[in-house]
């Protein structure tokens, strides 16, 4: 059970406090409700670009990392399709330092042509190294384009095309910052050993005077129901041919989400899983095989992947994967197998509540979803699933006309 208190400043900044006297540290997590899905389709990669820009200095503090390190702390950030997250962990005595830094870069970020050029070069190099020049690097760009036709999940956080970042102007970047980096589009969580009254006074001191941003009007774009199988075949200079099959799945707060998550673990959680035993050990069609969900806030993807063994026909491997989906949808799931996977989620949730930084991230995340109390109900959401419900979800989802198949063939 995670205990917390919830507050909102007049400018709309949401503040979550979680006190833990067993540590000498404090974690500060700032979530901005802006991800790749919020970008202009002709100007993508901006959310990720800002993950870099936010460390390039602000009006009053030129070197963010140096100040954190001098305070014996560490900081980092990540971006996904739904939001951007910044976090700092440092000794409790330096809580004010963390809040001071976060507030200054919320409204005084140093966005100059020089800083923009530096970070653009960093992101462009990352694009080339991780997505263009690395084996299998463009897989997710291809899968997203194949799986989504209207929803902005169709591009990755790095962006649709490298030219979007290359052509990003100072005016474009400032406009993005002014729109999304405001207190009423952010969630702040402080977790660790601190005095709650003092913490709220510090939050008011450093964030209370920041002006509220304009209300963001978001258009909810829903992907049309898929009724026809899609296939894409590409040849690449890679060591092994591979296959990727995606299916549309439920959004994060739907009951079906937990069923898809559980199905992915029954299929491929470790070397005792169905896919590994049958397709790697017994039939020797693949050298590795996996099933997972993308975990997006809106309707995401259930994905199967496999790297082919030598001289295996690509269609044969695809048919074998589809057979396993048919089996899990229609044949009985063993009660012990079912409970084993449920217990795995319970232990995973328990581990995610050990470190205060993880608690801070999770509290911000569930508030971002619009249901912060779900952090204390996650285990029940898995334990309450029945075999019958999970198999019905599988039957409805794993139909060939809903599949998106990427054949990634080695040249």
Secondary structure, DSSP 4 states (H G I P E B T S, - for coil): ----EEEE-TTS-EEEEEE-TT-SEEEEEEEES--GGGSBTTB-SHHHHHHHHTTS-BSS-S-HHHHHHHTT-EEEEEE-SS-EEEEEEEEGGGHHHHHHHHHHHHH-B---HHHHHHHHHHHHHHIIIIIISSTTTTHHHHHHHHH-SSSGGGS-TT-S-HHHHHT--HHHHHHHHHHHSSGGGEEEEEEES--HHHHHHHHHHHHTTSPPPPPP------PPPP-S-EEEEEEES-SS-EEEEEEE---TTSHHHHHHHHHHHHHHSSTTSHHIIIIIIIS--EEEEEEEE---SSS-EEEEEEEEPTT--HHHHHHHHHHHHHHHHHSPPPHHHHHHHHHHHHHHHHHTTTSHHHHHHHHHHHHHHT-GGGGGTHHHHHHT--HHHHHHHHHHH--GGGEEEEEEEE-
